[in-house]
Amino acid sequence: MNSVDPIRDTNDIINFIEYLKERNERDYILALTGFYSGYRISDVLSLKVKDFRDRDFFYFREKKTNKQTKLQINPILKKAANEYIDYNDLNDNEFMFKSQKGYNKPITRQRAYIILSTAAKDIGLQGSFGTHSLRKTMGYHYYQQTKDVVTLKMIFNHSSIDVTLLYIGVTQDIINDKLKGFKLY
């Protein structure tokens, strides 16, 4: 499995979000959900309209860890998701990120990857980009703003702080920064 990067530059995040919003509202909400929740793509894709509609928290059992989760829904995501729901007259039992194939099925992980990686490529993002980039971007910027790796570790359900720092790319940033000034002679 290839490792993917977070989006480190906030202008790149804005360009990415605007690109998706112009092309497909569902995909825009998909990216916002990943960026603001930090959930794995498998959990994001399993969300239904009822998980968003007029809710303040996400409540569900994570697929990978089987742990129950309760997470505050960011106000920006909440507003955008509820506008999308109302505009498209979605019912509570529909998947939020519904596929055009089949009746009420979510898009696949592969489709999500194609949507997100294509957007990243089209706007010229550098580095490796995939579905985990949404989660890593949330973690990276949360850490940069708060320096609170303990809470981030809990949000991500990681086993250690070192795992979290490595996962969000901070360890790589530190290594790169140290190597900039390194000279043998």
Summary of the structure (lengths in Angstrom):
residues: 185
radius of gyration: 17.1
end to end distance: 37.8
largest distance: 67.0
contacts: 528
relative contact order: 0.17
helix: 56%
strand: 8%
